[in-house]
Amino acid sequence: MESRAFVVEGGRKLSGEIVPQGAKNEALQILCAVLLTEEKVTIHNIPNILDVMKLIEILGDLGVQVTKLGEGSYEFIADNVNIEYLESPEFNQKAAKLRGSIMVLGPLLARYGYAKVPKPGGDKIGRRRLDTHFLGFTKLGASFEYDENDAFYKIDASSLEGKYILLDEPSVTGTANVIMAAVMAKGVTTIYNAACEPYIQQLCRMLNRMGANIEGAGSNLLKVEGVERLGGTTHTMLPDMIEIGSFIGMAAMTGSELTIKDCRLDQLGQIPATFQKLGIQMEFRGDDIYIPAQENYKIDRFIDGSILNIADGPWPMFTPDLLSIILVSAIKAKGTVLVHQKMFESRLFFVDKLIDMGAQIILSDPHRATVIGSNNERPLRGISMTSPDIRAGVALLIAAMAAEGESTIYNIEQIDRGYQFIDQRLNALGANIRRV
């Protein structure tokens, strides 16, 4: 996996069908939920990506029996968890490299009354606070300690008790962690300002099948009635909506005809409609999205004729993970759009690479960029560049595929963290991407 760069030959049209991988952001929560029971949990459609495989490795190190059943299907039995492993240097080293490691806290706290993780790493997209997780745990009766010297978060709770919790922000991972801590707490926990992403809905459905009592999934008000214990279950993960959005943008930018299979359209929220605002045509055929080859597409305006503004927000608003893809997709369109990244402060800094490629973009501040589309009149040119985070990495990959000539993208571990075998899957459609 330790490849250094992609060399991309631009200007090639893609054609055919592609199946999205399982949802990365769902996987990180669902996998940690196996720690809540000693019974067997079977999970299907797990994406084979760096972050997810590292988390499965950590679960194995904790004493969970992990059995691979087939491509993307695993069986987990957490009947003999070694909580002492949390004290080891090895755990410190592995967990610090993985943002998703924070998700073991809720389940371990619920079942063993104790948990700790090192300060996690991950993307360079600005500060990502973890306060929501810990404020939730302390409300349930846990004591929390952060040691600045060894950068460890420690949590202790002999018994958790249900409480009314108003989350300070609708954090997806924060909501998931608090839900998992609350499922076996005494009494009723009410979580207000909860995240309501499809990932959270999936987690709630899974926990309810395991015997939990959670009401309100899909809304911002959750009611969790504590139960004595949870049992096993089988769970199939959703397709990754971020990959689906990435493929829509990729088809438009390369003027390709593409069918994205098995999309679970009922779970995509505003994603298809937001790409349609850029003028990208698509047809919904059963559960597939068909994108015809389009030489040109034209950005909508607001009803009064003013310039379109696309912003992100907590679900069911447009997901921040796809704003980089929207920005790139607008480069070849006809018209102008203001992209407003509200939730993370450093996510738009990759536009300097797009400007080097010939895109007409004005970066107003860390949160706002105006894209003046070229209407396909000025092709992008290939350059050398470095990927700062997972989503910008794929946005740069899309730009490179649409550019004239050859581009080199360094630091592609960032792309591998979120997209499985992306080069092989795109090459099968007619791309030319080499790992070097």
Sequence and secondary structure as in RCSB ss.txt:
>XXXX:A:sequence
MESRAFVVEGGRKLSGEIVPQGAKNEALQILCAVLLTEEKVTIHNIPNILDVMKLIEILGDLGVQVTKLGEGSYE
FIADNVNIEYLESPEFNQKAAKLRGSIMVLGPLLARYGYAKVPKPGGDKIGRRRLDTHFLGFTKLGASFEYDEND
AFYKIDASSLEGKYILLDEPSVTGTANVIMAAVMAKGVTTIYNAACEPYIQQLCRMLNRMGANIEGAGSNLLKVE
GVERLGGTTHTMLPDMIEIGSFIGMAAMTGSELTIKDCRLDQLGQIPATFQKLGIQMEFRGDDIYIPAQENYKID
RFIDGSILNIADGPWPMFTPDLLSIILVSAIKAKGTVLVHQKMFESRLFFVDKLIDMGAQIILSDPHRATVIGSN
NERPLRGISMTSPDIRAGVALLIAAMAAEGESTIYNIEQIDRGYQFIDQRLNALGANIRRV
>XXXX:A:secstr
    EEEEE S   EEEE   B HHHHHHHHHGGGG SSEEEEE     HHHHHHHHHHHHTT EEEEEETTEEE
EE SS  GGGGGSHHHHHHHHT GGGGGGHHHHHHHHSEEEEE      SS    HHHHHHHHHTT EEEEETTT
TEEEEE SS B  EEE SS  HHHHHHHHHHHTTSBSEEEEES    HHHHHHHHHHHHTT EEE TTSSEEEEE
  S    EEEE  B HHHHHHHHHHHHHTT EEEE    GGG TTHHHHHHTTT   EEETTEEEE   S  B  
B TTS BEEEE  STTS  GGGHHHHHHHTTTSBSEEEEE  S SSTTTTHHHHHHTT  EEEEETTEEEEE  T
TSS  B  EEE  SHHHHHHHHHHHHHSBSEEEEE THHHHTTSTTHHHHHHTTT  EEE 
